[in-house]
Amino acid sequence: MKAGEARAYVRCADDESIWRELDGLNLVFHRPSGLTHMLTSPLPEICAALDNQPVTAATLLERLSARFDLGEEGDALAALEAHLAELAALGLIGSQPCAIA
C-alpha cells in the first residue's frame, strides 16, 4: 500500500474459508491457499464486522466502537489499519484502493 492511499475492506466469499472455534482460538482454513490460520481476538471480531460491501477502516472502527471499548480513536484506528493489512495479506479479507471524498 502506498503512503496516504485509502483502502476499502470487504469480507471474502463465505465458501473461501471454514471457521472453527477451539479453546479460545479461531482456526480458519483458507481454501484458495490451502493454509490454516490461528486467529485470536481482535481478528475474528474484525472479520465478523465486515460484510460484502467495501468499507474504510474509519467506518469499520465506528461499527466496532458500538460493540467494544477501543480506547483513543487515533490509536484504535492505527491498530485497526494494521490488523486489516494483516488479514488482507493472509487472504482472509479483500482490500482495494478507494477514493475518500
CYANA upper distance limits for C-alpha pairs under 8 A (distance plus 0.5 A):
  1 MET  CA      5 GLU  CA      7.17
  5 GLU  CA     97 PRO  CA      7.38
  5 GLU  CA     98 CYS  CA      8.33
  6 ALA  CA     56 THR  CA      8.09
  6 ALA  CA     97 PRO  CA      6.38
  6 ALA  CA     98 CYS  CA      6.05
  6 ALA  CA     99 ALA  CA      7.07
  6 ALA  CA    100 ILE  CA      7.32
  7 ARG  CA     56 THR  CA      6.57
  7 ARG  CA     57 ALA  CA      8.02
  7 ARG  CA     95 SER  CA      6.96
  7 ARG  CA     96 GLN  CA      5.99
  7 ARG  CA     97 PRO  CA      4.99
  7 ARG  CA     98 CYS  CA      5.74
  8 ALA  CA     54 PRO  CA      5.82
  8 ALA  CA     55 VAL  CA      5.40
  8 ALA  CA     56 THR  CA      4.98
  8 ALA  CA     57 ALA  CA      7.53
  8 ALA  CA     95 SER  CA      6.18
  8 ALA  CA     96 GLN  CA      5.87
  8 ALA  CA     97 PRO  CA      6.65
  8 ALA  CA     98 CYS  CA      6.32
  9 TYR  CA     50 LEU  CA      8.08
  9 TYR  CA     54 PRO  CA      5.52
  9 TYR  CA     55 VAL  CA      5.81
  9 TYR  CA     56 THR  CA      6.70
  9 TYR  CA     57 ALA  CA      7.94
  9 TYR  CA     84 LEU  CA      8.20
  9 TYR  CA     93 ILE  CA      7.34
  9 TYR  CA     94 GLY  CA      6.01
  9 TYR  CA     95 SER  CA      5.11
  9 TYR  CA     96 GLN  CA      7.12
 10 VAL  CA     50 LEU  CA      6.41
 10 VAL  CA     51 ASP  CA      6.45
 10 VAL  CA     52 ASN  CA      6.05
 10 VAL  CA     53 GLN  CA      6.50
 10 VAL  CA     54 PRO  CA      5.16
 10 VAL  CA     55 VAL  CA      7.14
 10 VAL  CA     93 ILE  CA      6.38
 10 VAL  CA     94 GLY  CA      5.50
 10 VAL  CA     95 SER  CA      7.02
 11 ARG  CA     47 CYS  CA      7.27
 11 ARG  CA     50 LEU  CA      5.83
 11 ARG  CA     51 ASP  CA      5.62
 11 ARG  CA     52 ASN  CA      5.99
 11 ARG  CA     53 GLN  CA      8.41
 11 ARG  CA     92 LEU  CA      8.10
 11 ARG  CA     93 ILE  CA      5.49
 11 ARG  CA     94 GLY  CA      6.64
 12 CYS  CA     16 GLU  CA      7.31
 12 CYS  CA     52 ASN  CA      7.88
 12 CYS  CA     92 LEU  CA      7.01
 12 CYS  CA     93 ILE  CA      5.65
 12 CYS  CA     94 GLY  CA      6.42
 13 ALA  CA     17 SER  CA      8.39
 13 ALA  CA     52 ASN  CA      8.48
 14 ASP  CA     18 ILE  CA      8.47
 16 GLU  CA     30 HIS  CA      6.54
 16 GLU  CA     31 ARG  CA      5.80
 16 GLU  CA     32 PRO  CA      7.03
 17 SER  CA     28 VAL  CA      6.86
 17 SER  CA     29 PHE  CA      5.85
 17 SER  CA     30 HIS  CA      5.02
 17 SER  CA     31 ARG  CA      6.07
 17 SER  CA     92 LEU  CA      8.23
 18 ILE  CA     28 VAL  CA      6.05
 18 ILE  CA     29 PHE  CA      5.60
 18 ILE  CA     30 HIS  CA      7.29
 18 ILE  CA     31 ARG  CA      8.30
 19 TRP  CA     26 ASN  CA      7.18
 19 TRP  CA     27 LEU  CA      6.26
 19 TRP  CA     28 VAL  CA      5.13
 19 TRP  CA     29 PHE  CA      7.13
 20 ARG  CA     26 ASN  CA      6.18
 20 ARG  CA     27 LEU  CA      5.68
 20 ARG  CA     28 VAL  CA      7.03
 21 GLU  CA     25 LEU  CA      6.19
 21 GLU  CA     26 ASN  CA      4.98
 21 GLU  CA     27 LEU  CA      6.61
 22 LEU  CA     26 ASN  CA      6.71
 22 LEU  CA     27 LEU  CA      7.65
 24 GLY  CA     40 THR  CA      7.90
 25 LEU  CA     38 MET  CA      6.89
 25 LEU  CA     39 LEU  CA      6.41
 25 LEU  CA     40 THR  CA      5.95
 26 ASN  CA     38 MET  CA      6.18
 26 ASN  CA     39 LEU  CA      5.53
 26 ASN  CA     40 THR  CA      6.86
 26 ASN  CA     44 PRO  CA      7.58
 27 LEU  CA     36 THR  CA      7.15
 27 LEU  CA     37 HIS  CA      6.19
 27 LEU  CA     38 MET  CA      5.20
 27 LEU  CA     39 LEU  CA      6.84
 28 VAL  CA     36 THR  CA      5.89
 28 VAL  CA     37 HIS  CA      5.58
 28 VAL  CA     38 MET  CA      6.91
 28 VAL  CA     39 LEU  CA      8.01
 29 PHE  CA     34 GLY  CA      7.41
 29 PHE  CA     35 LEU  CA      6.37
 29 PHE  CA     36 THR  CA      4.71
 29 PHE  CA     37 HIS  CA      6.89
 30 HIS  CA     34 GLY  CA      6.17
 30 HIS  CA     35 LEU  CA      5.98
 30 HIS  CA     36 THR  CA      6.54
 30 HIS  CA     37 HIS  CA      8.14
 30 HIS  CA     91 GLY  CA      8.20
 30 HIS  CA     92 LEU  CA      7.64
 31 ARG  CA     35 LEU  CA      7.64
 39 LEU  CA     43 LEU  CA      6.66
 39 LEU  CA     44 PRO  CA      7.07
 40 THR  CA     44 PRO  CA      7.21
 41 SER  CA     45 GLU  CA      7.15
 42 PRO  CA     46 ILE  CA      6.70
 43 LEU  CA     47 CYS  CA      6.80
 43 LEU  CA     83 HIS  CA      7.42
 43 LEU  CA     87 LEU  CA      8.18
 44 PRO  CA     48 ALA  CA      6.61
 45 GLU  CA     49 ALA  CA      6.74
 46 ILE  CA     50 LEU  CA      7.23
 46 ILE  CA     64 LEU  CA      8.08
 46 ILE  CA     84 LEU  CA      8.43
 47 CYS  CA     93 ILE  CA      7.82
 49 ALA  CA     60 LEU  CA      7.66
 49 ALA  CA     63 ARG  CA      7.51
 49 ALA  CA     64 LEU  CA      7.44
 50 LEU  CA     55 VAL  CA      8.36
 50 LEU  CA     60 LEU  CA      7.89
 55 VAL  CA     59 THR  CA      6.57
 55 VAL  CA     60 LEU  CA      6.98
 56 THR  CA     60 LEU  CA      6.77
 57 ALA  CA     61 LEU  CA      6.48
 57 ALA  CA     77 LEU  CA      7.51
 57 ALA  CA     80 LEU  CA      7.39
 57 ALA  CA     81 GLU  CA      6.69
 57 ALA  CA     84 LEU  CA      8.39
 58 ALA  CA     62 GLU  CA      6.97
 58 ALA  CA     77 LEU  CA      7.25
 59 THR  CA     63 ARG  CA      7.08
 60 LEU  CA     64 LEU  CA      6.73
 61 LEU  CA     65 SER  CA      6.37
 61 LEU  CA     76 ALA  CA      8.20
 61 LEU  CA     77 LEU  CA      7.15
 61 LEU  CA     80 LEU  CA      7.81
 62 GLU  CA     66 ALA  CA      6.94
 63 ARG  CA     67 ARG  CA      7.70
 64 LEU  CA     68 PHE  CA      6.43
 64 LEU  CA     70 LEU  CA      8.45
 65 SER  CA     69 ASP  CA      6.62
 65 SER  CA     70 LEU  CA      6.64
 70 LEU  CA     76 ALA  CA      6.48
 71 GLY  CA     75 ASP  CA      7.92
 71 GLY  CA     76 ALA  CA      6.89
 72 GLU  CA     76 ALA  CA      6.44
 73 GLU  CA     77 LEU  CA      6.42
 74 GLY  CA     78 ALA  CA      6.81
 75 ASP  CA     79 ALA  CA      6.73
 76 ALA  CA     80 LEU  CA      6.49
 77 LEU  CA     81 GLU  CA      6.57
 78 ALA  CA     82 ALA  CA      6.84
 79 ALA  CA     83 HIS  CA      6.78
 80 LEU  CA     84 LEU  CA      6.56
 81 GLU  CA     85 ALA  CA      6.66
 82 ALA  CA     86 GLU  CA      6.79
 83 HIS  CA     87 LEU  CA      6.71
 84 LEU  CA     88 ALA  CA      6.55
 84 LEU  CA     93 ILE  CA      8.41
 85 ALA  CA     89 ALA  CA      6.58
 86 GLU  CA     90 LEU  CA      6.89
 87 LEU  CA     91 GLY  CA      6.87
 87 LEU  CA     92 LEU  CA      5.91
 87 LEU  CA     93 ILE  CA      6.39
 88 ALA  CA     92 LEU  CA      6.33
 88 ALA  CA     93 ILE  CA      5.47
 88 ALA  CA     94 GLY  CA      6.29
 88 ALA  CA     95 SER  CA      6.61
